[in-house]
Amino acid sequence: MTRLSVNINKVATIRNARGENNPDLVRFALACEAAGAQGITVHPRPDERHIRRSDVPLLKEVITTELNIEGYPSQDFINLVLETKPAQVTLVPDAPGQLTSNHGWDVVGNFDMLAPIIRRFKEAGIRVSVFVDPDSVQVLEAKIAGADRVELYTKSYADYYHRDRKAAIARFVEAASAAKVAGIGLNAGHDLSLENLSYFIETIPWIDEVSIGHALICDALYLGIDATVKAYLDCIAPNRQSIPLNS
């Protein structure tokens, strides 16, 4: 069963605009969980333009589902993850100051850097996911490097979905199939939305988790967070029953 992790970076962006604690990040995360979200994702960046380092332990203390921390594995990031011990860490190849994630890892070219970091996190009991483009070679190399999962970077799917959705998803099916055969878990994220999520999950039903932020937060401005989370859950599992959190 695919799970929904809500990326709350954009909520922190709104909060930081006024330098106060409104909206309250912790309250929002708990509201997402109460609406049925099975995880919360944060991506602290060096400039702290949205999620701050100080937000992370506060969230870890109250979240009852799964906390997923994304980021580039700088020493500061590694220290934060090891101190916090989230359920999952997602390694992303973002440069300092980068606006948003725009490509996956070249795991082949960065193997010697990534493998020891993956091992260190796993030894601490943290599930490790590696952010990759829809490329079977990179998926298999992430498995060899020791990752528990890969997260497929889905922007190209979102960009071309309305032109030709079968063509848009073809590379993702190939990469996802390679992951399934190799026995590595599978996440997906970036620009997934209420428009394109259902087809993605219908076509690749063995996705373990989708991480969705920007589109979901935008929808929540119109629909409210409770209705929005439920709408995304319906895209993932139409006619769903309650999903046990420990399943």
C-alpha positions as CSV (number, residue, x, y, z in Angstrom):
1,M,0.0,0.0,0.0
2,T,1.4,3.4,-1.0
3,R,1.7,5.9,1.8
4,L,1.5,9.7,1.7
5,S,4.2,11.8,3.3
6,V,3.4,15.5,3.4
7,N,6.4,17.8,2.7
8,I,5.8,20.9,4.9
9,N,8.6,23.1,3.6
10,K,6.2,25.6,2.1
11,V,4.4,26.0,5.4
12,A,7.7,27.0,6.9
13,T,8.3,29.4,4.1
14,I,5.1,31.3,5.0
15,R,6.0,31.3,8.7
16,N,9.5,32.7,8.0
17,A,8.1,35.6,6.0
18,R,7.0,37.3,9.2
19,G,9.6,36.0,11.5
20,E,7.0,34.7,14.0
21,N,5.5,31.2,14.6
22,N,2.4,31.6,12.4
23,P,1.5,29.2,10.8
24,D,2.7,26.8,13.5
25,L,4.7,24.1,11.8
26,V,4.1,21.5,14.6
27,R,0.4,22.2,14.6
28,F,0.2,21.8,10.8
29,A,2.1,18.5,10.9
30,L,-0.2,17.1,13.5
31,A,-3.2,18.3,11.4
32,C,-1.8,16.4,8.4
33,E,-1.5,13.2,10.5
34,A,-5.0,13.7,11.9
35,A,-6.3,13.9,8.4
36,G,-4.6,10.5,7.5
37,A,-1.2,11.3,6.2
38,Q,1.2,8.5,7.0
39,G,4.4,10.7,7.2
40,I,5.9,14.1,7.3
41,T,8.8,15.2,5.2
42,V,11.2,18.1,5.8
43,H,14.1,19.3,3.7
44,P,16.3,21.6,5.8
45,R,18.7,23.6,3.6
46,P,21.8,25.5,4.7
47,D,20.2,28.9,4.4
48,E,17.2,27.8,6.5
49,R,14.9,29.6,4.1
50,H,12.1,27.3,5.1
51,I,12.7,24.4,7.5
52,R,15.1,25.4,10.2
53,R,17.4,22.9,12.0
54,S,15.6,23.8,15.2
55,D,12.3,22.6,13.7
56,V,13.5,19.1,13.2
57,P,13.8,17.8,16.9
58,L,10.5,19.5,17.7
59,L,8.7,17.6,14.9
60,K,10.4,14.4,15.8
61,E,9.1,14.7,19.4
62,V,5.4,14.9,18.4
63,I,5.1,13.1,15.1
64,T,3.5,9.7,15.6
65,T,3.8,8.4,11.9
66,E,7.1,8.7,10.1
67,L,9.5,11.6,9.9
68,N,11.5,11.8,6.6
69,I,14.4,14.2,6.5
70,E,15.7,15.1,3.0
71,G,18.9,16.8,2.1
72,Y,22.4,16.9,0.8
73,P,24.7,14.9,3.0
74,S,27.0,17.7,4.3
75,Q,28.5,17.1,7.7
76,D,26.0,19.4,9.3
77,F,23.1,17.4,7.7
78,I,24.7,14.1,8.7
79,N,25.0,15.3,12.3
80,L,21.3,16.5,12.3
81,V,20.0,13.2,11.0
82,L,22.1,11.1,13.5
83,E,21.0,13.3,16.4
84,T,17.3,13.2,15.4
85,K,17.1,9.5,14.2
86,P,14.1,9.9,11.9
87,A,12.4,6.9,10.4
88,Q,13.9,7.7,7.0
89,V,16.6,9.9,5.5
90,T,16.5,10.8,1.8
91,L,19.8,11.8,0.2
92,V,19.3,14.5,-2.4
93,P,22.1,16.1,-4.6
94,D,21.1,19.7,-4.0
95,A,23.8,22.4,-4.2
96,P,23.8,25.1,-1.5
97,G,21.2,27.8,-2.3
98,Q,19.5,25.6,-4.9
99,L,15.8,26.7,-5.3
100,T,14.4,23.2,-5.4
101,S,15.6,19.7,-6.3
102,N,16.1,19.4,-10.1
103,H,17.9,16.1,-10.7
104,G,18.7,12.8,-9.1
105,W,22.1,11.4,-8.0
106,D,24.6,10.1,-10.3
107,V,25.1,7.2,-7.9
108,V,27.7,5.5,-10.2
109,G,29.9,8.6,-10.2
110,N,29.3,9.3,-6.5
111,F,29.4,5.7,-5.2
112,D,32.5,6.1,-3.0
113,M,31.0,9.1,-1.3
114,L,27.4,7.8,-0.9
115,A,28.1,4.2,0.2
116,P,29.8,5.0,3.6
117,I,27.2,7.6,4.4
118,I,24.4,5.1,3.7
119,R,26.1,2.5,5.8
120,R,26.5,5.0,8.7
121,F,22.8,5.9,8.7
122,K,21.7,2.3,8.5
123,E,24.0,1.4,11.4
124,A,22.0,4.0,13.4
125,G,18.8,2.3,12.5
126,I,17.6,4.8,9.9
127,R,16.0,3.7,6.6
128,V,17.9,5.3,3.7
129,S,16.4,6.4,0.4
130,V,18.4,7.9,-2.5
131,F,16.9,10.5,-4.8
132,V,17.4,9.3,-8.5
133,D,16.2,10.1,-12.0
134,P,14.1,7.3,-13.6
135,D,17.2,5.4,-14.7
136,S,17.5,1.6,-14.0
137,V,21.3,1.9,-13.8
138,Q,21.2,4.4,-11.0
139,V,18.5,2.4,-9.2
140,L,20.6,-0.8,-9.3
141,E,23.7,1.1,-8.2
142,A,21.8,2.6,-5.2
143,K,20.9,-1.0,-4.2
144,I,24.6,-2.0,-4.4
145,A,25.5,1.1,-2.4
146,G,23.3,-0.2,0.4
147,A,20.2,2.0,0.1
148,D,16.9,0.6,1.4
149,R,14.9,2.6,-1.2
150,V,15.2,5.0,-4.1
151,E,13.0,8.0,-4.6
152,L,12.2,8.6,-8.3
153,Y,12.4,12.3,-9.3
154,T,9.0,12.8,-11.0
155,K,9.2,16.3,-12.5
156,S,9.5,15.0,-16.1
157,Y,6.4,12.9,-15.6
158,A,4.5,15.9,-14.3
159,D,5.7,18.1,-17.1
160,Y,4.6,15.8,-19.9
161,Y,1.6,14.2,-18.3
162,H,-1.0,16.2,-20.2
163,R,0.8,15.8,-23.6
164,D,1.1,12.0,-23.5
165,R,0.8,10.3,-20.2
166,K,1.9,6.9,-21.4
167,A,5.1,8.3,-22.9
168,A,5.6,10.4,-19.7
169,I,5.5,7.4,-17.4
170,A,7.4,4.9,-19.6
171,R,10.9,5.6,-18.1
172,F,9.4,5.4,-14.6
173,V,7.8,2.0,-15.2
174,E,11.2,0.7,-16.4
175,A,13.1,2.1,-13.4
176,A,10.4,1.0,-11.0
177,S,10.4,-2.5,-12.5
178,A,14.2,-2.7,-12.1
179,A,13.7,-1.7,-8.4
180,K,11.1,-4.4,-7.9
181,V,13.3,-7.1,-9.4
182,A,16.3,-5.9,-7.4
183,G,14.4,-5.9,-4.2
184,I,14.9,-2.2,-3.3
185,G,12.0,-0.1,-2.0
186,L,10.5,2.6,-4.1
187,N,9.4,6.1,-3.3
188,A,8.5,9.0,-5.7
189,G,8.2,12.7,-5.5
190,H,8.3,16.1,-7.1
191,D,5.4,17.9,-8.8
192,L,3.0,15.1,-8.1
193,S,-0.5,16.5,-7.8
194,L,-4.2,15.7,-7.7
195,E,-4.2,15.8,-11.5
196,N,-1.4,13.3,-12.1
197,L,-1.1,11.2,-9.0
198,S,-3.8,8.6,-9.6
199,Y,-2.4,7.5,-13.0
200,F,1.1,7.2,-11.6
201,I,0.0,4.9,-8.7
202,E,-2.4,2.9,-11.0
203,T,0.5,2.2,-13.4
204,I,3.2,1.6,-10.7
205,P,1.1,0.2,-7.7
206,W,4.2,-1.1,-5.9
207,I,5.3,2.5,-4.9
208,D,6.0,2.5,-1.2
209,E,5.6,6.2,-0.6
210,V,5.0,9.5,-2.3
211,S,6.3,12.7,-0.8
212,I,4.2,15.7,-1.9
213,G,4.6,19.3,-0.8
214,H,4.1,22.2,-3.1
215,A,0.9,21.1,-4.9
216,L,-0.6,19.8,-1.7
217,I,0.0,23.0,0.2
218,C,-1.4,25.0,-2.7
219,D,-4.5,22.8,-2.7
220,A,-4.9,23.2,1.0
221,L,-5.2,27.0,0.6
222,Y,-8.5,26.4,-1.3
223,L,-9.8,23.2,0.3
224,G,-8.4,23.1,3.8
225,I,-5.7,20.6,4.9
226,D,-8.1,17.9,6.1
227,A,-10.0,17.7,2.8
228,T,-6.8,18.0,0.8
229,V,-5.0,15.2,2.6
230,K,-8.0,13.0,2.1
231,A,-8.2,13.9,-1.6
232,Y,-4.6,12.8,-2.1
233,L,-5.2,9.6,-0.1
234,D,-8.1,8.9,-2.5
235,C,-5.8,9.3,-5.5
236,I,-3.4,6.7,-3.9
237,A,-6.1,4.2,-2.8
238,P,-9.6,4.8,-4.2
239,N,-12.3,3.3,-2.0
240,R,-9.6,2.8,0.6
241,Q,-10.2,1.5,4.0
242,S,-8.3,2.8,7.1
243,I,-4.6,2.0,6.6
244,P,-2.9,0.7,9.8
245,L,0.1,2.8,10.6
246,N,2.2,-0.2,11.6
247,S,1.4,-2.3,8.5
